[in-house]
């Protein structure tokens, strides 16, 4: 055990190694969070459509389930042929993870919108809210508590799946895994695992804090009223 920690100390003691680790971490954050943001937007739009029209809802759920069953490595390889990018372009990972995020969040968005009390929607309609304004000003804010749970799962999934992209030559912390396995050098593998776990933890904490900021009525321990939702 002492030999391993000595080896780990030598590995982290190298300025070049630390620079590479920071670069991989930054790229991992970029590749994981950009698809998360895009996927949330797409899922909310699709979820709104599915919430309003039952036939659209049924199709969305079937397609989302099918897309999420596609193996990630296969999707990373297929994407370049579909969008005309090079096999090592980071855009392949972004597109693939956007697809996964959207597919994963469609059902939570629908469930979140279904959970909005019908009397609140009726009240908003009665005071003159048209569908788009009612959705953005009332339904979407009130659906945040349910939606946030799905976003937290999607964030962890993305952070994990980015590492798979290293198998086809893209960046991120997965590079530390492939480099360590190829050289039978365990220090970069351990560093990659620890940083991946810490990144997932930090992002999850940030999402929880953001959810709390967006849902002040939850902290107050009481049901929201329409005025709070509009505000």
C-alpha positions in Angstrom: 0.0 0.0 0.0 2.8 2.4 0.9 4.4 1.7 -2.5 1.2 2.6 -4.3 0.9 5.9 -2.5 4.5 6.7 -3.2 3.8 6.0 -6.9 0.7 8.2 -6.8 2.7 11.0 -5.2 5.3 10.8 -7.9 2.6 10.8 -10.6 0.9 13.9 -9.1 4.2 15.6 -8.4 4.8 16.0 -12.1 3.7 19.4 -13.4 3.1 17.8 -16.8 0.8 15.2 -15.4 -1.1 17.8 -13.3 -1.5 19.9 -16.4 -2.9 17.0 -18.4 -5.2 16.0 -15.6 -6.6 19.5 -15.4 -7.1 19.6 -19.2 -8.9 16.3 -19.1 -11.1 17.4 -16.3 -12.0 20.6 -18.1 -12.8 18.7 -21.3 -14.9 16.2 -19.2 -16.9 19.0 -17.7 -17.5 20.5 -21.1 -18.5 17.2 -22.8 -20.8 16.3 -19.9 -22.6 19.5 -19.2 -23.2 21.0 -22.6 -25.3 18.0 -23.7 -27.1 18.2 -20.3 -28.2 21.7 -20.9 -29.2 21.1 -24.5 -31.0 17.9 -23.6 -33.0 19.7 -20.9 -34.2 22.3 -23.3 -35.1 19.7 -25.9 -36.8 17.4 -23.4 -38.9 20.3 -22.0 -40.0 21.3 -25.4 -40.9 17.7 -26.4 -42.5 17.1 -23.0 -44.7 20.2 -23.4 -45.9 18.8 -26.8 -46.5 15.4 -25.3 -48.3 16.9 -22.4 -50.7 18.7 -24.7 -51.3 15.9 -27.2 -51.7 12.3 -26.2 -50.6 10.8 -29.6 -47.4 12.8 -29.4 -46.9 11.6 -25.8 -47.2 7.9 -26.8 -44.7 8.3 -29.7 -42.2 10.2 -27.5 -42.2 7.6 -24.8 -41.6 4.8 -27.3 -38.9 6.6 -29.2 -37.2 7.7 -25.9 -37.1 4.2 -24.6 -35.6 2.9 -27.9 -32.9 5.6 -28.1 -31.8 5.0 -24.5 -31.2 1.3 -25.2 -28.6 2.0 -27.9 -25.2 1.1 -26.5 -23.2 4.3 -26.0 -20.0 3.1 -27.8 -22.0 2.1 -30.8 -23.7 5.5 -30.9 -20.3 7.3 -30.6 -19.2 5.3 -33.7 -22.3 5.8 -35.7 -22.7 9.6 -35.1 -19.8 10.7 -37.4 -21.5 8.9 -40.3 -24.8 10.6 -39.6 -23.5 14.2 -39.2 -20.4 14.1 -41.3 -17.9 14.7 -38.6 -14.5 13.1 -38.0 -14.4 10.1 -35.7 -12.3 11.9 -33.1 -14.4 15.1 -33.0 -15.8 16.0 -29.6 -19.1 16.9 -31.3 -19.8 13.2 -31.6 -19.9 12.8 -27.9 -21.9 16.0 -27.5 -24.5 14.8 -30.0 -24.7 11.3 -28.6 -25.0 12.5 -25.0 -27.6 15.1 -26.0 -29.7 12.2 -27.5 -29.3 10.2 -24.3 -30.1 13.1 -22.0 -33.2 14.0 -24.0 -34.4 10.4 -24.1 -33.8 10.1 -20.4 -35.6 13.3 -19.4 -38.7 13.0 -21.6 -40.6 10.9 -19.1 -39.6 13.0 -16.1 -40.7 16.1 -17.9 -44.1 14.5 -18.6 -44.4 13.3 -15.1 -43.5 16.8 -13.8 -46.1 18.5 -15.9 -48.7 16.0 -14.9 -48.0 16.7 -11.2 -48.9 20.4 -11.6 -52.3 20.9 -9.8 -55.1 21.3 -12.3 -56.8 24.0 -10.2 -53.6 26.1 -10.5 -53.7 25.7 -14.3 -57.3 26.6 -14.3 -56.7 29.7 -12.2 -53.9 30.9 -14.5 -56.2 30.4 -17.5 -59.0 32.3 -15.8 -56.8 35.4 -15.3 -55.8 35.5 -18.9 -52.7 33.3 -19.3 -52.4 31.9 -22.8 -50.8 28.4 -23.2 -47.1 29.5 -23.9 -47.1 32.1 -21.1 -48.9 29.7 -18.7 -46.4 27.0 -19.4 -43.3 29.3 -18.9 -44.7 31.3 -16.0 -46.7 28.7 -14.0 -46.5 25.0 -15.2 -42.7 24.9 -15.7 -41.8 26.5 -12.4 -44.1 24.3 -10.5 -42.7 21.2 -12.2 -39.2 21.9 -11.1 -39.2 19.7 -8.0 -40.1 16.6 -10.0 -38.0 17.5 -13.0 -34.9 18.2 -10.9 -34.8 14.6 -9.8 -34.5 13.5 -13.5 -31.9 16.1 -14.2 -29.8 14.8 -11.4 -29.9 11.3 -12.8 -29.1 12.6 -16.3 -26.1 14.6 -15.0 -24.5 11.5 -13.3 -25.2 9.4 -16.5 -23.5 12.0 -18.7 -20.5 12.3 -16.4 -20.1 8.5 -16.5 -20.7 8.1 -20.2 -18.1 10.7 -21.3 -15.4 8.3 -20.1 -16.6 5.8 -22.7 -15.7 8.3 -25.4 -12.0 7.8 -24.6 -12.2 4.4 -26.2 -12.6 6.0 -29.6 -10.0 8.7 -28.9 -12.0 11.7 -27.5 -10.9 13.5 -24.4 -12.1 13.7 -20.8 -11.1 11.8 -17.7 -11.5 8.5 -19.6 -8.1 9.3 -21.2 -6.6 8.6 -17.8 -8.3 5.2 -17.7 -7.1 4.1 -21.2 -3.6 5.4 -20.6 -3.4 3.6 -17.3 -4.7 0.3 -18.6 -2.4 0.4 -21.7 0.7 1.1 -19.5 -0.5 -1.0 -16.5 0.0 2.2 -14.5 -2.7 2.4 -11.8 -2.1 6.0 -10.6 -3.9 7.7 -13.5 -6.7 5.2 -13.2 -7.2 6.0 -9.5 -7.0 9.7 -10.2 -9.6 9.4 -13.0 -12.0 7.5 -10.8 -11.7 9.9 -7.9 -12.1 13.0 -10.1 -15.1 11.4 -11.9 -16.8 10.7 -8.5 -16.0 14.2 -7.2 -17.2 15.8 -10.3 -20.5 13.9 -10.1 -20.9 14.9 -6.5 -20.2 18.6 -7.1 -22.6 18.8 -10.0 -25.3 17.0 -8.0 -24.8 19.5 -5.1 -25.0 22.4 -7.5 -28.2 21.0 -9.0 -29.8 20.6 -5.6 -28.9 24.2 -4.7 -30.3 25.4 -8.0 -33.5 23.5 -7.4 -33.8 25.1 -3.9 -33.3 28.6 -5.4 -36.0 27.9 -8.0 -38.5 26.4 -5.5 -38.6 28.8 -2.5 -42.0 27.4 -1.5 -40.4 24.0 -1.0 -38.1 25.4 1.7 -41.0 27.2 3.3 -42.7 23.8 3.8 -46.0 24.9 2.2 -47.8 24.4 -1.1 -47.2 27.1 -3.6 -49.9 29.5 -4.7 -50.4 30.9 -8.1 -48.9 34.3 -7.2 -45.6 32.6 -6.1 -45.5 30.6 -9.3 -45.9 33.7 -11.5 -43.4 35.6 -9.4 
